[in-house]
């Protein structure tokens, strides 16, 4: 809260005015003396608001990450806000595309029991640390930005605010909400690779304090990979009452649906080191090798080839999210908020995963055989959550307190079904092979519909309370202190639909505290320096289901130490930040090789990431916008035990590049024309802690141009301008290539 103190009485203020002095002087001298009237001090308070709309700037001085709007300078951790304007200028229509602007973030491919947005932050998995309006959004789907105002990243452990998870950080999507005023915006896009998309954003004031808003989107899109498809549509209405009043109510709903042809990328192949090799082959003029001395593995050289079956593979998801938010201002210093969320999610995945098969002496060539393995996954998930927050500002003497206290009650349910497909003779479904250079992606496959083999029905309950106080000791010094207690109970019931006996039901309960503290020094209104410490935890049932090997284990524990600085320049138009950090996982779960896979694992591993980040966002001039960042990281494996060889100690962590960087800038040439462009850079990434397979480093360039006349605009985006081969996501057995050069032309009308 920002407050203005007015300690002097109103009469004293009026007496300074000439007219008031004349009136007082003209009073009858014989009148009885009037004692000076002293009025009580007046405090005028207003919520801290982001006065710069997110559709007009790249700079977001206020962030909602952390359950309540807060000035970024008062958060003693690294934060990034990707605004609506930045996403619009880049034509970023998915969460993955938006997160290219956040340094230190990479993506996992759809494997290992997961699908959708597989995110890693600072080298630590964050797929269960995705949030929608500060509610956990851990379902497996590919998120679109049609109903997103801002994407926010809070780096470092954050269990004090969000509960389990968040080793490397959390990602929060801020939804579009109703506002006082009218808006009509329509847009349509066409592009290469059979890309078609349409959106509408409509807002209406119902009266002075109520409004209705609806966002609609439809997309049909192919891929530069000759078979993969990304088809989706969404509908998100919301209504708000009491805007700006003592009591405010917002109801919202989002339906989002996908019908994709999934892409499992390309398998890896061995390349030589220092030109030493036993055999050589050529594909499209490039040399690749079957065996070599001191070899490392690389993806095969066909970024444009799709090895799935586009007429047989599918990925269907359905997402329904209902929200009810109520807030009531008890007095000028106290706000009570209660938010309820119900999220229902479905996933039906049927994919073909490519692999290589050839003899020892064979040379890789266009006729090398690609096998196809069947990947089937079905999930039905529900998240029910109620969060009550109390925000209270008060003073104890000369010390100001900004308190956040809350209670969270959450139930999460997951039904995960194991399935198989069979041929007419009852054997497992056998998918047709193809070749490296000429894949056959069409045609029918003689396999049955998926048959249920087993199911795991998991339930996880969270009851947590938390409290945090931002203490203003002086105008320059602040201290942040917070704690949270989580009671997390998870249980899994297993069922078999075959003659194989189902595993017994299993469950676990964890009670754990999380902490957050920070010291902030703000010598002026545009400088903020901080040092912070925070913890988080990862229970064995973090992703709901429990494993017999892990059920006896306490949660993994994480901590983050960070020092940093944040500045606002050019009258607040430009924000800069930097941070030096160390994020540690102190007791990582690992399987004991001596007792076998059916025996308890060990909490014996340790890893860390040291790093430094720099980021800038905002206006350099009235016409020049910029968003840029760089992260240098040293993600290392410290201690291992069990199955993983000791030789990995000291290796780099998987999917954790030593540097990531980005730059995006636009310039308004005149009232009609705007141009812009930028790049994303990433160092090589290892696909496992063994550090034998890596994806090469790359720099990808993008560009845009916009022509606008009053309410109309036409925008051209060219992504991957130089058609650079690169890989977006990875897994131990394959990597998914990034998009090749594409062009999109969008037209919009806003009034």
C-alpha positions, 0 to 999 in steps of 0.5 A, spaced: 500 500 500 502 507 498 500 512 503 500 519 503 500 523 510 497 529 511 498 531 519 496 539 519 489 541 520 485 543 514 484 550 517 491 551 517 492 549 510 486 554 508 489 560 512 495 560 507 490 562 502 489 570 500 481 569 500 481 565 506 486 570 510 481 576 508 475 572 510 478 570 517 480 578 518 473 580 516 470 577 522 467 581 528 472 583 533 467 583 538 466 575 537 468 570 542 475 568 541 474 561 537 479 556 539 483 553 534 480 547 531 485 541 530 482 535 525 485 528 526 491 526 521 488 524 514 491 518 511 489 517 503 491 510 501 490 506 494 492 500 492 499 499 488 497 499 481 501 498 475 499 505 472 503 502 465 498 498 461 501 491 459 499 492 452 503 499 452 510 497 455 515 491 456 516 494 463 511 491 469 513 495 475 508 491 479 507 483 479 502 479 481 506 473 483 506 472 490 498 472 491 498 479 491 500 485 487 506 488 489 512 492 487 517 488 483 522 492 487 520 490 494 521 482 492 528 480 494 528 475 488 529 475 481 522 476 477 521 477 470 514 479 467 512 478 460 507 483 458 501 483 453 505 488 448 511 484 448 507 477 446 503 481 441 509 484 438 513 477 437 506 474 436 507 469 441 501 465 442 503 459 447 506 459 453 513 456 451 513 462 446 512 467 451 518 464 456 523 464 450 524 471 453 525 469 460 533 467 461 535 460 465 528 456 462 529 450 458 524 445 456 523 437 456 520 433 451 514 429 452 516 423 455 518 420 462 510 420 464 509 427 462 506 431 456 505 438 455 509 444 457 515 441 460 519 446 463 525 447 467 528 453 471 535 454 473 536 446 471 531 444 475 524 441 473 518 446 474 512 442 470 509 441 477 510 449 478 506 452 473 500 457 476 494 460 473 492 466 477 497 463 483 493 457 483 497 450 481 496 449 474 500 442 474 496 439 468 499 436 462 497 440 456 500 446 451 498 452 454 495 458 449 496 465 451 489 468 448 486 469 455 493 471 458 495 478 460 502 477 463 506 471 464 511 472 470 517 468 473 519 468 480 526 464 480 528 460 486 525 456 491 518 459 493 514 454 498 513 459 503 508 462 498 506 456 493 507 450 497 511 444 494 515 444 489 519 450 486 526 448 486 528 453 481 522 457 481 515 458 479 511 460 472 505 464 473 500 466 468 495 472 469 489 472 466 485 477 462 480 480 467 474 485 466 475 492 467 471 499 467 470 501 459 469 498 453 473 494 448 472 491 441 478 487 438 478 482 433 484 479 429 486 474 424 492 471 422 495 466 416 502 464 415 506 459 412 506 451 414 498 452 414 497 456 419 491 460 421 488 463 427 483 468 429 482 471 436 477 476 439 477 480 446 471 484 448 470 488 454 463 491 456 461 496 462 455 493 465 454 500 469 459 504 473 462 498 477 461 492 473 464 489 467 463 483 462 469 480 458 470 474 453 476 472 450 475 467 444 480 463 440 481 458 434 487 455 431 489 450 425 496 450 424 501 445 421 509 445 422 515 446 418 516 438 420 511 436 415 506 432 419 505 435 426 499 439 427 497 444 433 490 445 433 486 448 438 480 453 440 478 456 447 473 460 450 474 465 456 468 469 459 468 473 466 464 478 469 466 483 475 462 486 480 463 492 485 470 494 481 473 499 485 468 499 491 469 496 498 467 489 496 469 486 489 466 479 486 469 476 480 467 470 476 470 467 470 471 460 466 475 458 461 474 452 456 480 450 452 481 444 447 487 441 443 486 436 437 494 435 435 498 431 431 504 430 437 511 430 435 516 426 438 522 429 434 528 425 432 533 420 435 540 421 437 546 419 432 553 418 434 558 423 431 566 424 431 570 428 435 577 431 432 575 428 425 576 421 427 572 415 425 571 408 423 565 409 418 562 415 414 555 417 411 552 423 408 545 426 408 544 432 404 551 433 404 553 433 411 557 427 414 555 423 420 558 417 423 556 410 426 562 409 430 568 414 432 573 415 437 571 419 443 564 420 440 559 424 442 551 423 440 547 428 436 540 428 433 540 426 426 540 431 421 533 432 419 530 437 423 524 438 417 523 430 417 517 428 421 517 420 423 510 420 426 504 417 423 499 423 422 493 419 420 494 415 426 497 419 432 493 424 436 493 428 442 487 431 445 486 435 451 480 438 454 481 444 460 475 447 464 477 452 469 472 455 474 474 461 478 470 465 484 474 471 487 471 475 493 475 481 496 472 485 501 476 491 504 475 491 512 478 498 513 483 502 510 488 498 512 485 491 511 483 487 505 480 480 506 480 475 499 477 469 498 478 465 492 476 458 489 478 454 483 476 448 480 480 445 474 478 439 470 483 436 465 483 431 460 489 428 456 488 422 451 495 421 447 497 416 442 504 418 439 509 414 435 516 415 438 522 414 433 528 410 434 534 408 430 536 400 428 542 398 424 548 393 424 555 395 427 558 396 420 552 400 417 553 407 415 548 412 416 544 414 410 537 416 407 535 409 407 537 407 415 531 404 418 527 408 423 523 404 428 516 407 431 514 405 438 507 406 441 506 411 446 499 411 450 497 416 455 490 417 458 489 422 464 483 425 468 485 430 473 481 435 477 484 440 482 479 443 487 482 449 491 480 455 496 485 460 498 483 465 504 488 471 504 488 477 509 493 483 507 494 488 513 498 494 513 499 497 520 504 501 524 508 499 531 511 506 533 515 508 527 516 501 524 511 499 518 508 492 517 505 489 510 502 483 512 500 477 508 497 471 512 493 466 509 490 459 509 490 454 503 485 448 502 486 444 496 484 437 493 488 434 487 485 428 484 489 424 478 486 418 474 492 415 470 490 409 465 495 404 462 493 402 455 496 398 450 494 396 442 494 390 439 494 387 432 488 382 429 492 376 432 492 379 439 500 381 439 502 388 441 501 393 436 506 393 431 507 400 427 511 400 420 518 402 420 520 408 415 527 411 413 531 417 415 531 420 409 524 419 406 519 417 412 512 415 410 507 419 415 501 417 412 496 411 411 492 406 416 495 401 421 491 395 423 491 396 430 485 395 435 483 401 439 487 402 446 485 397 451 486 398 459 491 394 462 491 398 469 489 404 472 492 408 478 487 413 482 491 418 486 488 423 491 493 429 494 490 433 500 494 440 502 492 444 508 497 449 509 497 456 513 502 461 512 504 468 514 509 473 511 511 480 514 514 486 509 517 490 515 519 497 513 524 499 519 526 506 515 524 509 509 531 506 506 531 499 510 526 493 509 526 486 512 522 480 509 520 474 513 515 469 512 513 461 514 509 456 511 506 450 514 504 444 509 500 438 511 500 434 505 497 427 504 497 423 498 494 416 496 494 411 490 489 406 489 492 401 483 487 397 479 489 391 474 484 390 468 488 383 466 490 377 470 496 381 473 495 382 480 495 390 481 500 393 486 497 394 493 494 401 495 500 406 498 500 413 501 504 418 505 503 424 509 508 429 510 508 435 515 513 440 513 515 448 514 518 452 509 521 459 510 523 465 506 527 471 508 530 477 505 533 484 507 532 490 502 536 497 502 532 502 498 537 508 498 532 512 493 526 511 490 529 508 483 534 503 487 533 497 491 538 492 493 537 485 497 540 479 500 535 473 500 534 466 503 528 461 501 527 454 502 522 449 498 521 441 498 519 436 494 515 430 497 515 423 493 508 424 491 509 431 488 506 429 482 500 425 486 502 418 485 506 414 490 512 409 488 513 403 493 521 405 492 520 412 495 514 412 500 518 411 506 522 417 504 522 424 507 521 430 502 527 433 498 529 439 500 532 445 497 534 452 498 536 459 495 541 464 496 541 470 492 543 477 492 541 482 487 539 489 485 533 493 481 533 499 478 528 504 475 530 509 470 528 514 465 522 516 470 520 509 471 520 507 463 526 502 464 527 497 469 534 493 470 535 488 475 541 483 476 542 477 481 547 472 483 544 466 486 546 459 488 540 454 488 541 447 491 538 441 492 541 438 498 538 430 499 536 428 492 532 421 491 536 416 488 535 408 487 540 404 491 543 399 486 545 394 492 538 393 494 534 393 487 529 397 484 523 394 489 527 397 495 527 404 498 531 409 494 536 413 498 536 421 499 543 421 498 544 426 492 546 433 491 546 438 486 546 445 485 546 451 480 550 457 481 549 463 476 548 470 475 542 474 471 542 481 468 535 483 465 532 490 462 525 491 460 522 498 458 522 504 454 529 507 452 525 513 448 518 514 447 518 510 440 524 505 442 522 499 446 527 493 449 527 487 452 533 483 454 536 478 458 542 474 460 543 468 465 550 465 466 549 458 470 554 453 472 549 447 474 553 441 477 552 434 480 555 434 487 554 427 490 550 421 487 549 414 490 545 408 487 544 406 480 547 413 477 555 412 476 559 415 481 563 418 474 557 423 473 559 427 480 562 434 477 558 433 471 553 438 468 546 437 470 541 435 464 538 440 460 541 446 463 545 450 459 551 454 461 548 461 458 541 463 455 540 470 452 535 474 449 534 481 446 528 484 443 527 491 441 522 495 437 522 502 434 516 506 432 518 510 426 512 514 425 505 514 427 504 508 422 510 504 422 513 500 427 519 495 426 523 490 431 527 484 431 531 480 436 535 473 438 535 468 442 541 464 444 542 458 448 549 454 450 549 446 448 545 442 453 546 435 455 540 430 455 543 426 461 547 427 467 552 422 464 554 428 459 555 423 453 549 426 449 548 434 447 544 438 443 548 444 440 548 451 442 544 456 437 542 463 436 535 464 433 533 471 430 526 473 429 523 480 426 517 484 425 514 490 422 507 493 423 503 498 419 497 501 423 492 507 421 487 509 427 484 502 429 487 498 424 493 494 424 497 489 419 503 486 422 508 481 419 512 476 423 518 472 421 521 467 426 527 464 425 529 469 420 535 465 417 532 458 418 537 456 423 537 448 425 536 448 433 532 444 438 527 446 442 526 440 447 529 434 449 529 427 452 534 422 454 532 418 447 530 424 442 530 431 441 524 435 438 527 440 433 525 448 433 521 451 428 524 452 422 523 459 418 516 461 418 512 467 416 505 470 419 501 476 417 496 478 422 490 483 421 487 486 427 481 491 428 480 495 435 475 500 437 
